[in-house]
């Protein structure tokens, strides 16, 4: 029903300014969004989470994606309607794929995610402005969790071709995502996040990445046995791999050349000042029990300090001041900034949280001779 409905709306608004304006004015896209949500909720309730209509077959999934793209293209002549369709229908990952990590009907994943990845590559600014990074990280968090229902078996294409149409349909309805497939979905989502943030990074886009890293690192410490703490060993589960990828995204943004616009300013705004950002990297990432995450944390801290010094040295000079005095002042200012930052990092280990939580307890008894910075 949904593909036919979307194609009908596409014909209704294509090259028709009045219909497009009225559809946007009356909130028709919100009604379609609610229709999809109610359909998924009703299907989950009746099947105990084992059936999802849009992902029940590859034909339905491909038709739904084509219908969404057709509706989006038909609305390009109305800016407000086009943005609403893009953000609330086409790129609404939580609406279309959220809650399906343990559902056997997964045909929509293979049809939709490549399209979203290509759209993010072609329109990174639109994705950043229209899609909340928080929703993408919620999606990553869901698919990075362990599940007892995950299917560990895989059938190659040759074996699928030997099956009858009825058997192939039953296989699609019964098959669940494997760990490799869940990891691939997480990689695609991180790719979309990285592409959108690498063009311009505002505070509301960066904040979910910071909280995601902090939450995962803190959770790993809480769940880690006491005997393994400080040994550089961490359980190589799906959450660990996701944490490693998230820290890698942060390092990529800090090392990108030319620098990502507004990245340093957003970090300073999140932590109130640059000293807090450096202290967070030291306390949260460098202080991790895992050697790989710790190494990425050291590189991230180094890249951040280098970016701060570079931004201080490239400030706009006053034409009335002699060049030598400008260079000397900039050098002294950058050195003083770096010295103050490192002093703050060394003495401000409690800047992350003053409460007696697990993250504060990491400071005690955690000297590691493997790292000298």
Residue pairs with C-beta under 8 A, 6 or more apart in sequence:
2 35
2 36
2 39
2 53
2 54
2 64
2 67
3 60
3 63
3 64
3 66
3 67
4 67
5 32
5 35
5 67
6 32
6 64
6 67
6 68
6 70
6 71
7 67
7 70
7 71
9 23
9 28
9 32
9 71
9 74
10 67
10 70
10 71
10 73
10 74
11 74
12 19
12 23
13 19
13 20
13 23
13 74
13 75
13 78
13 81
14 74
15 77
17 77
17 78
20 75
20 77
20 78
20 81
21 78
21 81
23 29
23 81
24 78
24 80
24 81
24 84
29 81
29 84
29 85
29 88
29 89
30 88
32 89
33 88
33 89
33 92
33 95
36 54
36 89
36 95
36 96
37 95
39 53
40 52
40 53
40 54
40 95
40 99
43 51
43 52
43 53
44 51
44 52
44 99
44 103
49 99
49 102
49 103
50 103
50 104
50 105
51 103
51 104
51 105
51 173
52 100
52 103
52 105
52 108
53 60
53 105
54 60
54 61
54 64
54 96
54 105
54 108
55 61
55 100
55 103
55 105
55 106
55 107
55 108
55 109
56 105
56 107
56 172
56 173
57 107
57 169
57 172
58 107
58 110
58 111
58 172
60 107
61 107
61 108
61 110
61 111
61 112
62 111
64 108
64 111
65 108
65 111
65 112
65 115
68 89
68 90
69 90
69 115
71 85
71 89
71 90
72 82
72 85
72 86
72 89
72 90
75 81
75 82
75 85
76 82
83 130
86 126
86 130
87 130
87 131
88 95
89 95
90 116
90 119
91 116
91 119
91 127
91 130
91 131
92 135
93 116
93 131
93 135
93 136
93 139
93 189
94 135
94 138
94 139
96 108
96 112
97 108
97 109
97 112
97 113
97 139
98 138
98 139
98 142
99 142
100 106
100 108
100 109
101 142
101 143
101 145
101 147
101 177
101 182
102 147
102 149
102 150
102 176
103 176
104 151
104 173
104 174
104 175
104 176
105 172
105 173
106 175
106 176
106 177
106 181
107 172
109 177
109 181
109 185
113 185
113 188
114 188
116 188
116 192
117 188
117 191
117 192
119 127
120 127
120 191
120 192
120 195
120 196
121 195
124 195
124 196
124 198
124 199
125 196
125 199
125 200
127 192
127 195
127 196
128 196
128 197
128 199
128 200
128 202
128 205
131 196
132 204
132 208
133 193
133 196
133 197
133 204
133 205
133 206
133 207
133 208
133 209
134 208
136 189
136 192
136 193
136 208
137 193
137 208
137 209
137 212
139 189
140 186
140 189
140 190
140 212
140 242
141 212
141 242
143 177
143 182
143 185
143 186
143 189
144 182
144 186
144 238
144 239
144 241
144 242
145 238
145 239
146 237
146 238
146 239
149 176
150 176
150 177
150 178
150 179
150 182
151 175
151 176
151 177
151 178
152 178
152 179
153 178
154 178
155 171
155 175
160 168
160 171
163 171
177 185
179 238
182 238
183 238
183 241
186 241
186 242
186 245
187 245
190 245
190 246
190 249
193 209
193 249
194 249
194 252
194 253
196 205
197 205
197 206
197 209
197 249
197 253
197 260
198 252
198 253
198 256
198 260
199 260
199 261
200 260
200 261
200 262
201 253
201 260
201 261
201 262
201 263
201 266
202 262
202 266
203 266
203 269
203 270
205 266
206 263
206 266
206 267
206 270
207 266
207 270
209 246
209 249
209 250
210 270
210 280
212 246
213 243
213 246
213 247
213 250
213 284
213 285
214 280
214 284
214 352
214 359
216 239
216 242
216 243
216 246
217 243
217 284
217 285
217 288
217 293
218 284
218 357
218 358
218 359
219 239
220 234
220 235
220 239
220 240
220 243
220 288
220 289
220 290
221 229
221 289
221 358
221 359
221 362
222 358
223 235
224 234
224 235
224 289
228 234
228 289
229 289
230 289
230 365
230 366
230 368
231 289
232 289
232 290
232 291
232 294
232 368
232 370
233 289
233 290
234 240
234 288
234 289
234 290
234 293
240 290
243 293
244 290
244 292
244 293
244 296
247 285
247 293
247 296
247 297
247 300
248 296
250 300
251 296
251 299
251 300
251 303
253 260
253 263
254 263
254 300
254 303
254 304
254 307
255 299
255 303
259 307
259 310
259 311
263 307
264 274
264 304
264 307
264 308
264 311
267 274
267 277
267 304
268 274
268 277
270 277
271 277
271 279
271 280
274 308
274 337
274 341
275 340
275 341
275 344
275 345
275 348
275 351
276 344
276 348
276 351
277 304
278 301
278 304
278 305
278 341
278 342
278 344
278 345
279 344
279 345
279 348
279 349
279 351
279 352
280 351
280 352
281 297
281 300
281 301
281 304
282 297
282 301
282 345
282 349
283 349
283 351
283 352
283 359
283 362
283 363
284 297
284 352
284 359
285 293
285 294
285 296
285 297
285 300
285 301
286 294
286 297
286 298
286 301
286 371
286 373
287 294
287 297
287 362
287 363
287 366
288 294
288 297
291 370
294 368
294 371
298 371
298 373
301 373
305 338
305 341
308 337
308 338
308 341
309 334
309 337
309 338
312 330
312 333
312 334
312 337
313 330
313 331
313 334
315 330
317 323
317 326
318 326
344 351
349 363
350 360
350 363
352 359
352 360
353 359
353 360
354 360
